[in-house]
Amino acid sequence: MATTLRHEFYETDEKLTLSIFDRGADPGAVNIKFEPRKLTYTNGDKSLVLEPLKGQITTDACEFTVGKVKVEIRLVKTVPGRWGGLIGDSPDPLANSAASSSVTTTSVKPQKNWEGITTNILTAEKEKTTEEDPNVGGDSTLNGFFQKIFGDADEDTKRAMMKSYQESGGTTLSTNWDEVKRGTVEVKPPAGSEWKKWN
């Protein structure tokens, strides 16, 4: 029976770096196959197949290194831009289905259901739990989540989180010490924002 491997990734517009946690992997036994929309990793009875990849990769530019704890795979994106995930159909099939269906318009004005609107407003004001909606609680819930990660982390992970958060002005939070220790973590403001230092 094949063992599924734990993995995580981070990305820039040009590359996606995938870490597969395969402790003590023998570089001679690791086999990675790059295809335009598929990645296959095998090491003995352990394997990981990612298909379809969220975007296309330039297979001959991709590379990997085998470390003591993990195998790091660098996928070079054919088209620059954020994927936001590893696998998934792109372009989104839902975007095409709406355009292809015939649309008929009528000039009948729908009647407003004032009773329903009032009920919606009243129920919307009730507090939801974090189980019903993970976004409830805003910053306090998010801070609690990061405190739990930090509290359960090893020293390298804690060091990576502190350094990445401080050097990026709070725009980046990394748990990968190998990546963070190499140099200063760059500031990555949200799309449409501009980074300015306080004097």
C-alpha positions as a Markdown table, in Angstrom:
| # | Residue | x | y | z |
|---|---|---|---|---|
| 1 | Met | 0.0 | 0.0 | 0.0 |
| 2 | Ala | 1.4 | 3.4 | -1.0 |
| 3 | Thr | 2.0 | 6.0 | 1.7 |
| 4 | Thr | 0.7 | 9.5 | 1.0 |
| 5 | Leu | 3.3 | 12.2 | 2.0 |
| 6 | Arg | 2.6 | 15.4 | 3.9 |
| 7 | His | 3.4 | 18.4 | 1.7 |
| 8 | Glu | 3.2 | 22.2 | 1.7 |
| 9 | Phe | 4.0 | 25.0 | -0.8 |
| 10 | Tyr | 4.6 | 28.7 | -1.2 |
| 11 | Glu | 4.7 | 30.6 | -4.4 |
| 12 | Thr | 5.8 | 33.8 | -6.2 |
| 13 | Asp | 4.5 | 34.9 | -9.5 |
| 14 | Glu | 7.3 | 33.0 | -11.3 |
| 15 | Lys | 7.8 | 29.9 | -9.2 |
| 16 | Leu | 6.0 | 27.5 | -6.8 |
| 17 | Thr | 8.2 | 25.8 | -4.2 |
| 18 | Leu | 6.8 | 22.5 | -3.0 |
| 19 | Ser | 8.1 | 20.8 | 0.1 |
| 20 | Ile | 7.4 | 17.0 | 0.4 |
| 21 | Phe | 8.2 | 15.8 | 4.0 |
| 22 | Asp | 10.1 | 12.5 | 3.3 |
| 23 | Arg | 12.6 | 12.2 | 6.1 |
| 24 | Gly | 15.9 | 10.5 | 5.2 |
| 25 | Ala | 15.0 | 10.1 | 1.5 |
| 26 | Asp | 17.8 | 8.5 | -0.5 |
| 27 | Pro | 18.6 | 10.9 | -3.5 |
| 28 | Gly | 19.2 | 7.8 | -5.7 |
| 29 | Ala | 15.7 | 6.4 | -4.9 |
| 30 | Val | 13.7 | 9.6 | -5.4 |
| 31 | Asn | 12.0 | 9.8 | -8.8 |
| 32 | Ile | 10.2 | 13.0 | -9.9 |
| 33 | Lys | 8.4 | 13.3 | -13.2 |
| 34 | Phe | 7.4 | 16.7 | -14.4 |
| 35 | Glu | 4.6 | 17.1 | -17.0 |
| 36 | Pro | 2.9 | 20.4 | -18.1 |
| 37 | Arg | -0.1 | 19.9 | -15.7 |
| 38 | Lys | 1.1 | 17.0 | -13.5 |
| 39 | Leu | 3.8 | 16.2 | -11.0 |
| 40 | Thr | 4.6 | 12.6 | -9.9 |
| 41 | Tyr | 6.8 | 11.9 | -6.9 |
| 42 | Thr | 7.9 | 8.4 | -5.9 |
| 43 | Asn | 10.3 | 7.0 | -3.4 |
| 44 | Gly | 9.9 | 3.3 | -2.8 |
| 45 | Asp | 6.3 | 2.7 | -1.7 |
| 46 | Lys | 5.8 | 6.4 | -1.0 |
| 47 | Ser | 4.2 | 8.5 | -3.7 |
| 48 | Leu | 2.5 | 11.8 | -4.3 |
| 49 | Val | 0.7 | 12.6 | -7.6 |
| 50 | Leu | -0.6 | 16.2 | -8.1 |
| 51 | Glu | -3.0 | 16.5 | -11.1 |
| 52 | Pro | -4.2 | 18.6 | -12.6 |
| 53 | Leu | -1.8 | 21.4 | -11.5 |
| 54 | Lys | -3.5 | 24.7 | -11.1 |
| 55 | Gly | -1.4 | 26.2 | -13.9 |
| 56 | Gln | 1.1 | 24.9 | -16.5 |
| 57 | Ile | 4.8 | 24.4 | -15.7 |
| 58 | Thr | 7.9 | 24.6 | -17.9 |
| 59 | Thr | 9.0 | 21.0 | -17.3 |
| 60 | Asp | 12.7 | 21.4 | -18.4 |
| 61 | Ala | 13.2 | 24.4 | -16.0 |
| 62 | Cys | 11.9 | 22.6 | -12.9 |
| 63 | Glu | 14.3 | 21.2 | -10.4 |
| 64 | Phe | 14.5 | 19.6 | -6.9 |
| 65 | Thr | 16.9 | 19.0 | -4.0 |
| 66 | Val | 16.7 | 16.1 | -1.6 |
| 67 | Gly | 17.4 | 17.1 | 2.0 |
| 68 | Lys | 17.5 | 15.2 | 5.3 |
| 69 | Val | 13.9 | 16.1 | 6.3 |
| 70 | Lys | 12.2 | 17.0 | 3.1 |
| 71 | Val | 12.5 | 17.1 | -0.7 |
| 72 | Glu | 12.1 | 20.6 | -2.1 |
| 73 | Ile | 10.7 | 20.9 | -5.6 |
| 74 | Arg | 10.8 | 24.2 | -7.6 |
| 75 | Leu | 8.2 | 24.4 | -10.3 |
| 76 | Val | 8.7 | 27.1 | -12.9 |
| 77 | Lys | 5.3 | 28.6 | -14.0 |
| 78 | Thr | 4.8 | 28.9 | -17.8 |
| 79 | Val | 2.5 | 31.9 | -17.3 |
| 80 | Pro | 3.5 | 34.2 | -14.4 |
| 81 | Gly | 0.8 | 34.8 | -11.7 |
| 82 | Arg | -0.4 | 33.4 | -8.4 |
| 83 | Trp | -2.2 | 30.0 | -8.4 |
| 84 | Gly | -3.6 | 30.2 | -4.9 |
| 85 | Gly | -3.5 | 26.4 | -4.7 |
| 86 | Leu | -1.7 | 23.4 | -6.1 |
| 87 | Ile | -4.3 | 21.5 | -8.0 |
| 88 | Gly | -7.5 | 22.5 | -9.7 |
| 89 | Asp | -9.0 | 23.1 | -13.2 |
| 90 | Ser | -7.9 | 26.3 | -14.7 |
| 91 | Pro | -9.5 | 28.2 | -16.2 |
| 92 | Asp | -12.4 | 27.8 | -13.9 |
| 93 | Pro | -15.1 | 25.7 | -15.7 |
| 94 | Leu | -17.9 | 27.7 | -13.9 |
| 95 | Ala | -16.8 | 30.9 | -15.7 |
| 96 | Asn | -17.4 | 29.3 | -19.1 |
| 97 | Ser | -20.8 | 27.6 | -18.3 |
| 98 | Ala | -22.5 | 31.0 | -17.5 |
| 99 | Ala | -21.4 | 32.5 | -20.9 |
| 100 | Ser | -22.5 | 29.5 | -22.9 |
| 101 | Ser | -26.0 | 29.2 | -21.5 |
| 102 | Ser | -28.6 | 31.3 | -23.4 |
| 103 | Val | -29.8 | 34.3 | -21.4 |
| 104 | Thr | -33.3 | 35.5 | -21.8 |
| 105 | Thr | -34.3 | 38.8 | -20.2 |
| 106 | Thr | -37.9 | 39.8 | -19.3 |
| 107 | Ser | -39.1 | 43.2 | -18.2 |
| 108 | Val | -41.2 | 41.8 | -15.3 |
| 109 | Lys | -40.2 | 43.5 | -12.0 |
| 110 | Pro | -39.9 | 41.0 | -9.1 |
| 111 | Gln | -41.9 | 41.9 | -6.0 |
| 112 | Lys | -39.7 | 42.6 | -2.9 |
| 113 | Asn | -40.2 | 40.2 | -0.1 |
| 114 | Trp | -39.9 | 42.7 | 2.8 |
| 115 | Glu | -40.7 | 40.0 | 5.4 |
| 116 | Gly | -37.8 | 37.8 | 4.1 |
| 117 | Ile | -35.4 | 40.8 | 4.0 |
| 118 | Thr | -36.2 | 41.7 | 7.7 |
| 119 | Thr | -35.7 | 38.0 | 8.7 |
| 120 | Asn | -32.4 | 37.9 | 6.8 |
| 121 | Ile | -31.1 | 41.1 | 8.6 |
| 122 | Leu | -32.2 | 39.8 | 12.0 |
| 123 | Thr | -30.6 | 36.4 | 11.6 |
| 124 | Ala | -27.4 | 37.9 | 10.1 |
| 125 | Glu | -26.9 | 40.0 | 13.2 |
| 126 | Lys | -26.7 | 36.8 | 15.4 |
| 127 | Glu | -23.2 | 35.8 | 16.3 |
| 128 | Lys | -21.9 | 32.8 | 14.5 |
| 129 | Thr | -19.4 | 30.3 | 16.0 |
| 130 | Thr | -16.0 | 29.7 | 14.4 |
| 131 | Glu | -17.3 | 26.2 | 13.4 |
| 132 | Glu | -20.1 | 27.8 | 11.3 |
| 133 | Asp | -17.9 | 30.5 | 9.8 |
| 134 | Pro | -14.0 | 30.4 | 10.2 |
| 135 | Asn | -13.9 | 34.1 | 9.5 |
| 136 | Val | -15.9 | 35.0 | 12.7 |
| 137 | Gly | -13.9 | 36.8 | 15.3 |
| 138 | Gly | -11.6 | 38.6 | 12.9 |
| 139 | Asp | -8.2 | 39.4 | 14.2 |
| 140 | Ser | -8.6 | 37.8 | 17.6 |
| 141 | Thr | -9.5 | 34.4 | 16.1 |
| 142 | Leu | -6.6 | 34.7 | 13.6 |
| 143 | Asn | -4.2 | 35.7 | 16.3 |
| 144 | Gly | -5.3 | 32.7 | 18.4 |
| 145 | Phe | -4.7 | 30.4 | 15.4 |
| 146 | Phe | -1.2 | 31.8 | 14.8 |
| 147 | Gln | -0.4 | 31.6 | 18.6 |
| 148 | Lys | -1.4 | 27.9 | 18.5 |
| 149 | Ile | 0.9 | 27.3 | 15.5 |
| 150 | Phe | 3.7 | 29.2 | 17.2 |
| 151 | Gly | 3.2 | 27.4 | 20.5 |
| 152 | Asp | 3.3 | 23.9 | 18.9 |
| 153 | Ala | 6.3 | 24.8 | 16.7 |
| 154 | Asp | 10.0 | 23.7 | 17.0 |
| 155 | Glu | 12.7 | 26.4 | 17.5 |
| 156 | Asp | 13.5 | 26.7 | 13.7 |
| 157 | Thr | 9.9 | 27.3 | 12.9 |
| 158 | Lys | 9.5 | 29.9 | 15.6 |
| 159 | Arg | 12.7 | 31.6 | 14.5 |
| 160 | Ala | 11.4 | 31.6 | 10.9 |
| 161 | Met | 8.0 | 33.1 | 11.9 |
| 162 | Met | 9.6 | 35.9 | 14.0 |
| 163 | Lys | 12.2 | 36.8 | 11.4 |
| 164 | Ser | 9.8 | 36.7 | 8.4 |
| 165 | Tyr | 7.1 | 38.7 | 10.1 |
| 166 | Gln | 9.5 | 41.4 | 11.4 |
| 167 | Glu | 11.5 | 41.9 | 8.3 |
| 168 | Ser | 8.5 | 42.0 | 6.0 |
| 169 | Gly | 6.7 | 44.6 | 8.0 |
| 170 | Gly | 4.0 | 42.1 | 8.8 |
| 171 | Thr | 3.2 | 41.2 | 5.2 |
| 172 | Thr | 4.8 | 37.7 | 5.2 |
| 173 | Leu | 4.7 | 34.9 | 7.7 |
| 174 | Ser | 6.9 | 31.9 | 6.9 |
| 175 | Thr | 7.5 | 28.7 | 8.9 |
| 176 | Asn | 10.4 | 27.6 | 6.6 |
| 177 | Trp | 13.7 | 28.5 | 8.4 |
| 178 | Asp | 15.9 | 27.1 | 5.6 |
| 179 | Glu | 14.3 | 29.7 | 3.3 |
| 180 | Val | 14.1 | 32.6 | 5.8 |
| 181 | Lys | 17.7 | 32.4 | 7.1 |
| 182 | Arg | 19.3 | 33.0 | 3.7 |
| 183 | Gly | 18.6 | 36.7 | 3.7 |
| 184 | Thr | 16.2 | 39.5 | 4.4 |
| 185 | Val | 12.5 | 38.7 | 3.9 |
| 186 | Glu | 11.0 | 41.0 | 1.3 |
| 187 | Val | 7.9 | 43.1 | 1.9 |
| 188 | Lys | 4.9 | 41.8 | 0.0 |
| 189 | Pro | 2.0 | 44.2 | 0.4 |
| 190 | Pro | -1.5 | 43.0 | -0.7 |
| 191 | Ala | -2.4 | 43.5 | -4.4 |
| 192 | Gly | -3.2 | 47.1 | -5.2 |
| 193 | Ser | -1.4 | 48.4 | -2.1 |
| 194 | Glu | 1.9 | 50.2 | -1.8 |
| 195 | Trp | 4.4 | 49.7 | 1.0 |
| 196 | Lys | 5.5 | 52.9 | 2.8 |
| 197 | Lys | 7.8 | 53.1 | 5.8 |
| 198 | Trp | 6.7 | 55.1 | 8.9 |
| 199 | Asn | 9.1 | 57.9 | 9.7 |
